[in-house]
Amino acid sequence: MQTELSNQLGIEHAVFGFTPFPAVAAAISRAGGFGVLGAVRYTAPDDLKRDLDWIEAHVDGRPYGLDVVMPAKKVEGVTEADVEAMIPEDHRQFVQDTLAKYGVPELAEGEASGWRITGWMEQVARSQLDVAFDYPIRLLANALGSPPADVVARAHEQNVLVAALAGSARHARKHQEAGIDIVVAQGYEAGGHTGEIASMVLTPEVVDAVDPLPVLAAGGIGSGRQVAAALALGAQGVWLGSLWLTVAEADLHSSALTRKLLAAGSGDTVRSRALTGKPARQLRTEWTDAWDDPDGPGTLPMPLQGLLVAEAVSRIQKYEVDPLLGTPVGQIVGRMNEVRGVQAVFDDLTRGFEQAVDRVNRIAGRSGQ
């Protein structure tokens, strides 16, 4: 599964794996792909440094990258406390009432919420980059579009490629104008924040829009056949995220959540604003249903919604409250039916890819007779 881009980066397979888990990122790179560590949860620079040190020690010299979340435009002088003050009291009460309805225990006294939306604030992302650029990362990806121009320039000065996610050809062209090196065309089927266009339509549109920039296809890809389809549509690789949530190296800290992912079908996800305030595909739960109910208060815009639900999400995850327990994940969850190691996933991807290419070659041979 080699392309011009994979050859440029010195990887065996044009498979880019996004994951919040250092062990998974390292395993992806060791398996011949390109591991990309999600940095949004690292609000303390020392924590990110610790995990990048670990990756360096376990990646066997293979290349890897980092994914951050930062807006292209900066808002000056706004603190987290300022944003917190904008949250209406009736929304806070709705959260408490919903948690009480399902008997979700309080956090222990003095225990801080484990998940905070502060990783979406620019100053946090910049502190992550100050750490990351001390390491030999080969790729910097941004989930909120093109990063600020000075960040792109700094990356290029250090010979780091910059990637940005796009949900439309219009967004992709803006990335190209901003000097981005790789566009990730993320379809409607993907986990997390997505647009309205499905991968089969989006990928060739983006490929044509930004030619000759390399494009990675994302969303609804979890088999070698689907990798082959993405390359046939003009992509130079695939960007996979959801598929790694149930690998043996992942650390979800929740056996209940792993069971839910393994049991879920492709129709068991929903695009909801319940987590961050922007449409994000995730497991459908009583929690998402509550926020999407027209009789409820409705979600708040980003970043208010994320700050509002941060402690609630931590409580739901800690106590594994099954009806409310969920996670961002794409429609490919229907193929995630067993716990396997990262290498086993790659073996399956490459085997399926070869079979798909052989099949197309046979068809092409017959059609030319």
C-alpha positions as CSV (number, residue, x, y, z in Angstrom):
1,M,0.0,0.0,0.0
2,Q,2.6,2.5,-1.2
3,T,2.1,5.9,-2.8
4,E,4.3,8.9,-3.5
5,L,3.4,10.3,-0.1
6,S,4.3,7.2,1.8
7,N,7.6,7.0,0.0
8,Q,8.3,10.6,0.8
9,L,7.7,9.9,4.5
10,G,9.6,6.5,4.4
11,I,6.7,4.4,5.5
12,E,5.7,1.0,4.2
13,H,1.9,1.5,4.0
14,A,0.0,4.7,3.3
15,V,-2.0,4.3,6.4
16,F,-2.1,7.2,8.8
17,G,-3.5,6.3,12.2
18,F,-4.9,9.0,14.5
19,T,-5.1,8.0,18.2
20,P,-5.1,9.5,21.7
21,F,-3.0,6.6,23.0
22,P,0.8,6.7,22.7
23,A,1.1,2.9,22.7
24,V,-1.2,2.7,19.7
25,A,0.6,5.5,17.8
26,A,3.9,3.7,18.3
27,A,2.5,0.4,17.3
28,I,1.0,1.9,14.1
29,S,4.4,3.3,13.1
30,R,6.1,0.0,13.9
31,A,3.7,-1.9,11.8
32,G,4.7,0.2,8.8
33,G,2.0,2.9,8.9
34,F,2.2,6.4,10.3
35,G,1.1,7.0,13.9
36,V,-0.4,10.3,14.8
37,L,-0.8,11.2,18.5
38,G,-3.9,13.3,19.4
39,A,-2.7,16.1,21.7
40,V,-6.1,17.7,22.6
41,R,-6.2,16.0,26.1
42,Y,-2.7,17.3,27.1
43,T,-3.4,20.5,29.0
44,A,0.0,20.1,30.9
45,P,3.1,20.3,28.7
46,D,5.0,17.9,30.9
47,D,2.4,15.2,30.3
48,L,2.8,15.5,26.6
49,K,6.6,15.5,27.0
50,R,6.4,12.3,29.0
51,D,4.3,10.5,26.3
52,L,6.5,11.8,23.4
53,D,9.5,10.5,25.3
54,W,7.7,7.1,25.5
55,I,6.9,7.1,21.8
56,E,10.5,7.9,21.0
57,A,11.7,4.9,23.0
58,H,9.1,2.5,21.4
59,V,8.7,3.6,17.8
60,D,11.9,1.8,16.6
61,G,13.1,4.9,14.8
62,R,9.9,5.0,12.6
63,P,8.3,8.4,11.8
64,Y,5.3,9.7,13.6
65,G,3.3,12.9,14.0
66,L,1.0,15.0,16.3
67,D,-2.5,16.2,15.9
68,V,-3.5,19.5,17.6
69,V,-6.7,21.5,17.7
70,M,-6.4,25.2,17.2
71,P,-8.3,27.9,15.3
72,A,-6.8,29.8,12.4
73,K,-8.0,33.1,14.0
74,K,-7.0,34.1,17.5
75,V,-9.3,35.7,20.1
76,E,-7.4,37.9,22.4
77,G,-7.9,38.3,26.1
78,V,-10.6,35.6,26.6
79,T,-10.0,33.2,29.5
80,E,-11.7,29.9,30.4
81,A,-13.4,31.7,33.3
82,D,-14.8,34.3,30.9
83,V,-16.2,31.5,28.7
84,E,-17.6,29.6,31.8
85,A,-19.5,32.7,32.8
86,M,-21.4,32.6,29.5
87,I,-23.1,29.3,30.3
88,P,-26.8,29.8,31.1
89,E,-28.0,28.4,34.5
90,D,-30.9,26.4,32.9
91,H,-28.3,24.4,30.9
92,R,-26.3,23.7,34.1
93,Q,-29.5,22.5,35.7
94,F,-30.4,20.3,32.8
95,V,-27.0,18.5,33.1
96,Q,-27.6,18.0,36.9
97,D,-31.1,16.7,36.3
98,T,-30.0,14.2,33.6
99,L,-27.2,12.9,35.8
100,A,-29.5,12.5,38.7
101,K,-32.1,10.7,36.6
102,Y,-29.5,8.0,35.8
103,G,-28.0,7.9,39.3
104,V,-24.5,9.1,38.3
105,P,-22.4,9.5,41.4
106,E,-20.5,12.7,42.2
107,L,-16.7,12.9,41.8
108,A,-14.8,12.5,45.0
109,E,-14.2,15.7,47.0
110,G,-11.2,17.5,45.4
111,E,-11.1,15.3,42.4
112,A,-10.8,17.3,39.2
113,S,-12.7,16.6,36.0
114,G,-10.5,14.3,33.8
115,W,-11.6,15.7,30.5
116,R,-11.5,19.5,29.8
117,I,-12.2,21.4,26.6
118,T,-9.3,23.7,27.3
119,G,-7.3,21.6,24.9
120,W,-9.3,23.4,22.2
121,M,-8.0,26.8,23.3
122,E,-5.1,28.3,21.2
123,Q,-2.8,29.0,24.1
124,V,-2.9,25.4,25.1
125,A,-2.2,24.1,21.6
126,R,0.8,26.5,21.3
127,S,2.2,25.1,24.5
128,Q,1.8,21.6,23.0
129,L,3.7,22.7,19.9
130,D,6.5,24.2,22.0
131,V,7.0,20.7,23.4
132,A,6.4,18.8,20.1
133,F,8.9,20.7,18.0
134,D,11.7,19.5,20.3
135,Y,11.0,16.0,18.9
136,P,11.6,14.6,15.4
137,I,7.9,14.7,14.4
138,R,7.4,14.5,10.7
139,L,3.8,15.7,10.5
140,L,1.6,18.2,12.3
141,A,-2.1,17.9,11.7
142,N,-4.9,20.3,12.8
143,A,-8.4,19.1,13.3
144,L,-9.9,22.6,13.1
145,G,-8.7,23.5,9.6
146,S,-5.6,25.4,8.7
147,P,-3.5,26.4,11.7
148,P,-2.3,30.0,12.1
149,A,0.2,31.1,9.4
150,D,3.1,31.4,11.9
151,V,2.5,27.8,13.0
152,V,2.7,26.6,9.4
153,A,5.9,28.6,8.8
154,R,7.4,27.2,12.0
155,A,6.6,23.7,11.0
156,H,8.1,24.1,7.5
157,E,11.3,25.6,9.0
158,Q,11.7,22.3,10.9
159,N,10.9,20.2,7.9
160,V,7.6,19.1,9.3
161,L,4.7,18.6,6.9
162,V,1.3,20.2,7.9
163,A,-2.0,18.5,7.3
164,A,-5.5,19.9,7.8
165,L,-8.9,18.2,7.8
166,A,-11.6,19.3,5.3
167,G,-15.2,18.4,4.9
168,S,-15.7,20.1,1.5
169,A,-13.7,21.1,-1.6
170,R,-14.2,24.7,-0.6
171,H,-12.5,24.1,2.8
172,A,-9.7,22.1,1.0
173,R,-8.9,25.0,-1.3
174,K,-8.6,27.3,1.7
175,H,-6.1,24.9,3.1
176,Q,-4.1,24.9,-0.1
177,E,-4.1,28.7,-0.1
178,A,-2.8,28.7,3.5
179,G,0.3,26.6,2.5
180,I,-0.9,23.2,3.9
181,D,1.0,20.2,2.6
182,I,-1.6,17.5,3.0
183,V,-5.4,17.7,3.0
184,V,-7.4,15.1,4.9
185,A,-10.8,14.7,3.2
186,Q,-13.0,13.6,6.1
187,G,-16.4,12.3,5.1
188,Y,-19.7,12.3,6.8
189,E,-19.2,8.7,8.0
190,A,-16.2,9.6,10.2
191,G,-16.0,9.8,14.0
192,G,-15.7,13.2,15.6
193,H,-16.5,16.5,13.8
194,T,-17.6,15.9,10.3
195,G,-19.4,17.8,7.5
196,E,-22.3,16.7,5.4
197,I,-20.6,15.0,2.4
198,A,-20.0,11.3,2.3
199,S,-16.4,10.0,1.6
200,M,-17.3,8.5,-1.8
201,V,-18.3,11.9,-3.1
202,L,-15.9,14.0,-1.0
203,T,-12.6,12.3,-1.8
204,P,-12.5,12.8,-5.6
205,E,-13.9,16.3,-5.2
206,V,-11.1,17.3,-2.9
207,V,-8.4,15.5,-5.0
208,D,-9.5,17.5,-8.0
209,A,-9.8,20.8,-6.0
210,V,-6.3,20.8,-4.6
211,D,-4.2,18.9,-7.2
212,P,-1.3,18.3,-7.0
213,L,-1.4,18.4,-3.2
214,P,-1.7,14.9,-1.7
215,V,-5.0,13.9,-0.1
216,L,-5.8,11.4,2.6
217,A,-9.2,9.8,2.7
218,A,-11.0,9.6,6.0
219,G,-14.4,8.3,7.1
220,G,-15.9,4.9,6.8
221,I,-12.6,3.1,6.1
222,G,-11.7,0.0,8.0
223,S,-10.8,-2.7,5.5
224,G,-8.3,-3.3,2.8
225,R,-11.0,-3.1,0.2
226,Q,-11.9,0.4,1.4
227,V,-8.3,1.4,1.4
228,A,-8.1,0.3,-2.3
229,A,-11.2,2.2,-3.0
230,A,-9.8,5.4,-1.5
231,L,-6.6,5.1,-3.6
232,A,-8.7,4.5,-6.7
233,L,-10.6,7.7,-6.0
234,G,-7.2,9.6,-6.1
235,A,-6.2,9.7,-2.5
236,Q,-2.5,9.1,-1.6
237,G,-3.4,7.4,1.6
238,V,-6.0,6.9,4.3
239,W,-6.5,8.5,7.7
240,L,-8.0,6.1,10.2
241,G,-9.1,6.9,13.7
242,S,-12.1,4.9,15.0
243,L,-10.6,1.6,14.0
244,W,-7.9,1.8,16.7
245,L,-10.3,2.3,19.7
246,T,-10.7,-1.4,20.2
247,V,-7.1,-2.6,19.5
248,A,-5.3,-4.4,22.3
249,E,-2.9,-1.5,22.8
250,A,-5.6,1.0,23.4
251,D,-6.3,2.2,26.9
252,L,-10.0,3.3,27.1
253,H,-10.0,2.8,31.0
254,S,-13.5,1.3,30.5
255,S,-14.3,-2.3,29.8
256,A,-18.0,-1.3,29.5
257,L,-17.2,1.2,26.7
258,T,-15.1,-1.4,24.9
259,R,-18.0,-3.9,25.1
260,K,-20.4,-1.2,23.7
261,L,-18.1,-0.5,20.8
262,L,-17.7,-4.2,20.0
263,A,-21.4,-4.7,20.0
264,A,-22.4,-1.6,18.0
265,G,-23.5,-1.7,14.4
266,S,-22.9,0.9,11.7
267,G,-26.3,2.4,12.5
268,D,-25.6,2.9,16.2
269,T,-23.9,6.3,15.8
270,V,-25.3,9.8,15.5
271,R,-24.0,13.2,14.6
272,S,-24.7,15.3,17.7
273,R,-23.7,18.6,19.2
274,A,-23.9,17.1,22.7
275,L,-20.1,16.8,23.3
276,T,-18.6,20.0,21.9
277,G,-21.3,22.2,20.4
278,K,-20.4,21.2,16.9
279,P,-21.8,18.2,15.0
280,A,-19.6,15.2,16.0
281,R,-20.3,11.6,15.2
282,Q,-20.4,9.4,18.3
283,L,-22.2,6.4,19.8
284,R,-25.9,7.1,20.2
285,T,-26.7,7.0,23.9
286,E,-29.4,8.3,26.3
287,W,-27.0,11.2,26.8
288,T,-27.0,12.2,23.1
289,D,-30.8,11.6,22.9
290,A,-31.4,13.9,25.9
291,W,-29.5,16.8,24.2
292,D,-31.1,16.2,20.9
293,D,-34.6,16.1,22.4
294,P,-36.6,19.1,21.1
295,D,-38.1,19.5,24.6
296,G,-34.7,20.0,26.1
297,P,-32.7,23.3,26.3
298,G,-30.6,22.4,23.2
299,T,-26.9,22.5,23.0
300,L,-24.6,25.6,23.3
301,P,-22.1,26.7,20.7
302,M,-18.4,25.6,20.9
303,P,-16.7,26.0,23.4
304,L,-19.5,26.5,25.8
305,Q,-21.0,23.1,25.4
306,G,-17.7,21.4,26.0
307,L,-17.1,23.3,29.2
308,L,-20.6,22.7,30.3
309,V,-20.5,18.9,30.0
310,A,-16.8,18.3,30.9
311,E,-17.4,17.2,34.5
312,A,-20.5,15.2,33.5
313,V,-18.6,13.3,30.9
314,S,-15.9,12.5,33.4
315,R,-18.4,11.2,35.9
316,I,-20.2,9.1,33.3
317,Q,-16.9,7.6,32.1
318,K,-15.5,7.0,35.6
319,Y,-18.6,5.2,36.9
320,E,-19.3,3.5,33.6
321,V,-23.0,4.5,33.6
322,D,-24.0,2.3,30.7
323,P,-27.0,4.2,29.2
324,L,-25.0,7.4,29.0
325,L,-21.6,6.0,28.2
326,G,-20.3,6.9,24.7
327,T,-17.4,8.1,22.7
328,P,-16.7,9.7,19.3
329,V,-16.6,7.0,16.7
330,G,-17.4,6.6,13.1
331,Q,-19.9,4.3,11.2
332,I,-17.0,1.9,10.7
333,V,-17.8,0.7,14.3
334,G,-19.9,-2.0,12.7
335,R,-16.7,-3.7,11.6
336,M,-15.0,-3.4,15.0
337,N,-16.2,-6.7,16.4
338,E,-13.1,-8.1,18.2
339,V,-10.1,-6.9,20.2
340,R,-7.0,-7.3,18.0
341,G,-3.4,-6.1,18.1
342,V,-2.4,-3.2,15.8
343,Q,-0.2,-5.6,13.8
344,A,-3.2,-7.9,13.2
345,V,-5.2,-5.0,11.9
346,F,-2.4,-4.1,9.5
347,D,-2.2,-7.8,8.3
348,D,-5.9,-7.7,7.6
349,L,-5.7,-4.4,5.8
350,T,-2.8,-5.4,3.6
351,R,-4.4,-8.8,2.8
352,G,-7.7,-7.2,1.9
353,F,-6.0,-4.5,-0.2
354,E,-4.1,-7.1,-2.2
355,Q,-7.3,-9.1,-2.8
356,A,-9.2,-6.0,-3.9
357,V,-6.4,-4.9,-6.3
358,D,-6.2,-8.5,-7.8
359,R,-9.9,-8.5,-8.3
360,V,-9.9,-5.2,-10.2
361,N,-6.9,-6.3,-12.2
362,R,-8.8,-9.5,-13.3
363,I,-11.8,-7.4,-14.2
364,A,-9.7,-5.0,-16.2
365,G,-8.0,-8.0,-17.9
366,R,-11.3,-9.5,-19.0
367,S,-12.7,-6.2,-20.2
368,G,-9.7,-5.7,-22.5
369,Q,-10.1,-9.1,-24.2
